């Protein structure tokens, strides 16, 4: 991540970093009181009690094994442990690909799609966008703005149309034009999980039947400011959609950022992207070490 983007990530995680560094800075010896205070600081970062306790238990055991007793040594070891917790294997990119983007309304899903289109376009890939959230008129309109900005085709139907029908047309267009990446915007109506699950299954059946050579990725967009509610959303969408990657958005000042740890721990899916601002280039590939560095330094 470029220095400017790392600086913005660091700024976005300032709340959690101040809690953690206050503990690290106030202690001379890494005793049990220190470890308890550090556990509390991690919980306050939205990491959750179970995940924070796992990290500290691992820290306690590894520090004892290595004979590390000073705060600086504990800090370095904890950074390694936290980065390891976020390092889940990522499936390699394979073309052609259909990327189903899921998440509740308001998390920045459509904006993330637009930024992904521009990101992959800059890497020399051809893109088609698919407006399969047909129950919210504003979704297709917003997506059309991004399609124009990225100068990529957009497949859309009328409001209320069958989402699987829109996916069918998008897949046919991708096949006909040899498109590398089809990005599908899906409905975020998680309160009606049965309908959403049925829609996702229909879309997957269309893709598998019409475009069997395509890799399929299901990317969950999570708003970093939602805290532990983001974990509940992640669990629910994982049940509905078979999520295999996460994009964490809105890491630009008000987020604590720790929620990504329990999401990765419970779903065992990798974080693929982080959003550090509103700019076109502010969606970046996730790097676990840099993320943890921004929490501490």
DOSEFI-344724 format. One line per 8 residues: number of its first residue (from 1); for each residue x, y, z of C-alpha. Coordinates in nm, 4 decimals, decimal comma. Example, Ala and Ser with C-alpha at 12.3 -4.5 7.8 and 13.67 -1.06 7.14 Angstrom:
2
1) 1,2300 -0,4500 0,7800 | 1,3670 -0,1060 0,7140
//
This chain:
297
1) 0,0000 0,0000 0,0000 | 0,1412 0,3391 -0,0983 | 0,2498 0,5712 0,1831 | -0,0417 0,8092 0,1294 | -0,2943 0,5274 0,1453 | -0,1264 0,3765 0,4515 | -0,1471 0,7180 0,6164 | -0,5215 0,7292 0,5497
9) -0,5648 0,3759 0,6819 | -0,3691 0,4765 0,9908 | -0,5916 0,7830 1,0361 | -0,9015 0,5684 0,9935 | -0,7916 0,3337 1,2712 | -0,6893 0,6128 1,5088 | -0,9522 0,5319 1,7742 | -0,8380 0,1741 1,8177
17) -0,4703 0,2667 1,7941 | -0,5027 0,5252 2,0724 | -0,6611 0,2648 2,3033 | -0,3913 0,0090 2,2308 | -0,0946 0,2470 2,2474 | -0,2212 0,3910 2,5765 | -0,1851 0,0443 2,7299 | 0,1503 -0,0269 2,5675
25) 0,2869 0,3149 2,6583 | 0,1780 0,3109 3,0238 | 0,3285 -0,0225 3,1199 | 0,6899 -0,1011 3,2023 | 0,6461 -0,4749 3,2556 | 0,4283 -0,7163 3,0601 | 0,2546 -0,8634 3,3645 | -0,1002 -0,9996 3,4018
33) -0,2428 -0,6512 3,4671 | -0,0885 -0,5391 3,1401 | -0,2342 -0,8359 2,9522 | -0,5799 -0,7699 3,0981 | -0,5616 -0,4042 2,9949 | -0,4467 -0,5079 2,6484 | -0,7395 -0,7504 2,6215 | -0,9788 -0,4662 2,7069
41) -0,8181 -0,2416 2,4460 | -0,8632 -0,5070 2,1780 | -1,2272 -0,5564 2,2762 | -1,2810 -0,1793 2,2500 | -1,1474 -0,1952 1,8943 | -1,4604 -0,3999 1,8044 | -1,2615 -0,7215 1,7977 | -1,5037 -0,8926 2,0358
49) -1,4300 -1,0743 2,3595 | -1,3687 -1,4233 2,2171 | -1,1307 -1,3049 1,9472 | -0,9409 -1,0713 2,1825 | -0,9027 -1,3463 2,4409 | -0,7717 -1,5871 2,1781 | -0,5095 -1,3337 2,0720 | -0,3971 -1,2647 2,4303
57) -0,3922 -1,6344 2,5260 | -0,1702 -1,7021 2,2243 | 0,0488 -1,4053 2,3191 | 0,0838 -1,5270 2,6780 | 0,1838 -1,8793 2,5673 | 0,4288 -1,7713 2,2956 | 0,5903 -1,5053 2,5151 | 0,6434 -1,7579 2,7938
65) 0,7899 -2,0104 2,5515 | 1,0298 -1,7524 2,4092 | 1,1142 -1,5962 2,7471 | 0,9873 -1,2542 2,6397 | 0,8955 -1,0347 2,9382 | 0,9260 -0,6753 2,8169 | 0,6430 -0,4683 2,6696 | 0,8237 -0,4030 2,3409
73) 0,8746 -0,7741 2,2880 | 0,5100 -0,8449 2,3667 | 0,3984 -0,5749 2,1235 | 0,6055 -0,7190 1,8390 | 0,4773 -1,0677 1,9139 | 0,1140 -0,9521 1,9314 | 0,1457 -0,7827 1,5929 | 0,2657 -1,1117 1,4440
81) -0,0230 -1,3007 1,6072 | -0,2867 -1,0549 1,4832 | -0,1464 -1,0561 1,1300 | -0,1503 -1,4383 1,1339 | -0,5168 -1,4289 1,2415 | -0,5985 -1,2280 0,9287 | -0,3863 -1,4312 0,6880 | -0,6421 -1,6654 0,5336
89) -0,5480 -1,8204 0,1965 | -0,6935 -1,6358 -0,1021 | -0,8124 -1,8055 -0,4172 | -0,6039 -1,6865 -0,7131 | -0,7755 -1,4662 -0,9680 | -0,8904 -1,6701 -1,2638 | -1,0545 -1,5436 -1,5815 | -1,3266 -1,5242 -1,6852
97) -1,4811 -1,4437 -1,3466 | -1,8264 -1,3558 -1,2194 | -1,8139 -1,1598 -0,8944 | -2,1364 -1,1505 -0,6931 | -2,1215 -0,8543 -0,4541 | -2,3420 -0,8833 -0,1446 | -2,4086 -0,6731 0,1652 | -2,6883 -0,4824 0,3364
105) -2,8041 -0,1559 0,1867 | -2,5935 0,1393 0,2920 | -2,2555 -0,0316 0,3381 | -2,1116 0,1138 0,0167 | -2,1768 -0,1909 -0,1992 | -2,2506 -0,0130 -0,5281 | -1,9646 0,2333 -0,4788 | -1,7307 -0,0597 -0,4101
113) -1,8422 -0,2211 -0,7367 | -1,7609 0,0963 -0,9274 | -1,4173 0,1165 -0,7685 | -1,3538 -0,2519 -0,8409 | -1,4412 -0,1923 -1,2058 | -1,1898 0,0906 -1,2268 | -0,9286 -0,1090 -1,0357 | -0,9453 -0,4117 -1,2641
121) -0,9719 -0,1934 -1,5713 | -0,6419 -0,0293 -1,4731 | -0,4928 -0,3805 -1,4665 | -0,5962 -0,4369 -1,8275 | -0,9122 -0,6398 -1,7645 | -1,2423 -0,5924 -1,9463 | -1,5513 -0,5451 -1,7317 | -1,9289 -0,5653 -1,7549
129) -2,1514 -0,4469 -1,4684 | -2,4805 -0,6166 -1,3857 | -2,7597 -0,4321 -1,1985 | -2,9265 -0,7341 -1,0328 | -3,0574 -0,5315 -0,7365 | -3,3828 -0,4713 -0,9182 | -3,5842 -0,3876 -0,6063 | -3,4159 -0,0559 -0,5380
137) -3,4350 0,1871 -0,8291 | -3,1543 0,4001 -0,6917 | -2,9149 0,1045 -0,7061 | -2,9292 0,0757 -1,0856 | -2,9057 0,4520 -1,1271 | -2,6007 0,4708 -0,9027 | -2,4405 0,1789 -1,0847 | -2,5030 0,3478 -1,4201
145) -2,3039 0,6516 -1,3015 | -2,0083 0,4269 -1,2197 | -2,0439 0,2445 -1,5528 | -2,0218 0,5776 -1,7352 | -1,7258 0,6856 -1,5255 | -1,5403 0,3615 -1,5957 | -1,6680 0,3497 -1,9554 | -1,7859 -0,0092 -1,9156
153) -2,1168 -0,1642 -2,0277 | -2,4027 -0,1988 -1,7801 | -2,6710 -0,4662 -1,8096 | -2,9964 -0,3639 -1,6387 | -3,3679 -0,4398 -1,6587 | -3,6724 -0,2544 -1,5363 | -3,7341 -0,2105 -1,1658 | -3,8828 -0,5260 -1,0119
161) -3,7463 -0,7574 -1,2811 | -3,6158 -1,1048 -1,1980 | -3,2525 -1,0651 -1,0828 | -3,1567 -1,3991 -1,2369 | -3,2807 -1,2703 -1,5722 | -3,0461 -0,9731 -1,5519 | -2,7586 -1,2056 -1,4618 | -2,8476 -1,4250 -1,7621
169) -2,8167 -1,1275 -1,9978 | -2,4936 -1,0104 -1,8350 | -2,3382 -1,3549 -1,8647 | -2,4392 -1,3792 -2,2312 | -2,2821 -1,0386 -2,2977 | -1,9629 -1,1409 -2,1181 | -1,9384 -1,4634 -2,3182 | -2,0062 -1,2908 -2,6489
177) -1,7435 -1,0220 -2,5898 | -1,4794 -1,2311 -2,4153 | -1,5117 -1,0145 -2,1030 | -1,2763 -1,0943 -1,8168 | -1,4924 -0,9852 -1,5231 | -1,8673 -0,9609 -1,4689 | -1,9524 -0,7743 -1,1455 | -2,3051 -0,8321 -1,0166
185) -2,4771 -0,5925 -0,7749 | -2,7246 -0,7923 -0,5628 | -3,0112 -0,6992 -0,3322 | -2,9292 -0,6175 0,0295 | -3,2628 -0,7150 0,1850 | -3,1232 -0,9328 0,4604 | -3,4400 -0,9033 0,6683 | -3,6032 -1,1366 0,4169
193) -3,3404 -1,4082 0,4151 | -3,5526 -1,6775 0,2494 | -3,6247 -1,4621 -0,0566 | -3,2646 -1,3481 -0,0740 | -3,1384 -1,7052 -0,0533 | -3,3752 -1,8098 -0,3317 | -3,2510 -1,5214 -0,5485 | -2,8860 -1,6076 -0,4875
201) -2,9450 -1,9738 -0,5691 | -3,1223 -1,8828 -0,8938 | -2,8389 -1,6519 -0,9957 | -2,5789 -1,9171 -0,9191 | -2,7735 -2,1752 -1,1220 | -2,7800 -1,9373 -1,4193 | -2,4054 -1,8738 -1,3946 | -2,3180 -2,2422 -1,3528
209) -2,5420 -2,3431 -1,6421 | -2,4648 -2,0637 -1,8884 | -2,1045 -1,9823 -1,7989 | -1,9502 -2,2990 -1,6473 | -1,5981 -2,1946 -1,7442 | -1,6183 -1,8839 -1,5246 | -1,4755 -1,8683 -1,1730 | -1,7349 -1,7394 -0,9257
217) -1,6421 -1,5148 -0,6340 | -1,8899 -1,3916 -0,3746 | -1,7611 -1,0706 -0,2151 | -1,9227 -0,9447 0,1065 | -1,9058 -0,5683 0,1660 | -1,8968 -0,4731 0,5360 | -1,9138 -0,1201 0,6752 | -1,6294 -0,0936 0,9294
225) -1,8255 0,1579 1,1382 | -2,0993 -0,0943 1,2248 | -1,8888 -0,2771 1,4848 | -2,0091 -0,6168 1,6020 | -2,3235 -0,5785 1,3908 | -2,0921 -0,6294 1,0950 | -2,0118 -0,9766 1,2261 | -2,3819 -1,0654 1,2424
233) -2,4282 -0,9431 0,8847 | -2,1289 -1,1483 0,7728 | -2,2665 -1,4648 0,9335 | -2,6090 -1,4150 0,7784 | -2,4778 -1,3478 0,4277 | -2,2395 -1,6408 0,4544 | -2,5410 -1,8668 0,5149 | -2,7338 -1,7114 0,2266
241) -2,4666 -1,6565 -0,0349 | -2,1569 -1,8680 0,0331 | -1,9223 -1,5736 0,0865 | -1,5567 -1,6333 -0,0018 | -1,4103 -1,2838 0,0341 | -1,4661 -0,9586 0,2246 | -1,4285 -0,5898 0,1402 | -1,4135 -0,3610 0,4444
249) -1,5378 -0,0087 0,3676 | -1,5482 0,3322 0,5381 | -1,2151 0,3060 0,7172 | -1,1829 0,6828 0,7058 | -1,1966 0,8164 1,0589 | -1,4959 0,6862 1,2529 | -1,4301 0,3123 1,2340 | -1,2503 0,1059 1,4954
257) -1,1683 -0,1664 1,2443 | -1,1377 -0,4612 1,4820 | -1,4557 -0,6295 1,3576 | -1,2605 -0,7807 1,0718 | -1,0845 -1,0193 1,3130 | -1,3964 -1,2095 1,4292 | -1,5330 -1,2104 1,0733 | -1,2189 -1,3826 0,9461
265) -1,1999 -1,6073 1,2541 | -1,5591 -1,7309 1,2290 | -1,6079 -1,7462 0,8518 | -1,2501 -1,8415 0,7560 | -1,2663 -1,6166 0,4517 | -0,9983 -1,3667 0,3496 | -1,0242 -0,9899 0,3501 | -0,9579 -0,8894 -0,0097
273) -1,0049 -0,5114 -0,0130 | -1,0240 -0,2134 0,2218 | -1,1807 0,1237 0,1488 | -0,9995 0,4192 0,3070 | -1,1989 0,7069 0,1572 | -1,4421 0,8258 -0,1085 | -1,1923 0,8648 -0,3908 | -1,1825 0,6373 -0,6928
281) -0,8422 0,4978 -0,5931 | -0,9291 0,4528 -0,2256 | -1,0238 0,0852 -0,2536 | -0,7030 -0,1101 -0,2094 | -0,5918 -0,4708 -0,1876 | -0,5792 -0,5838 0,1756 | -0,2449 -0,6494 0,3421 | -0,2682 -0,8048 0,6904
289) 0,0708 -0,6797 0,8097 | 0,0041 -0,3206 0,7030 | -0,3411 -0,3314 0,8605 | -0,1995 -0,4441 1,1946 | 0,0830 -0,1878 1,1682 | -0,1820 0,0833 1,1315 | -0,3446 -0,0374 1,4538 | -0,0200 0,0001 1,6498
297) 0,2064 0,2577 1,4880
//
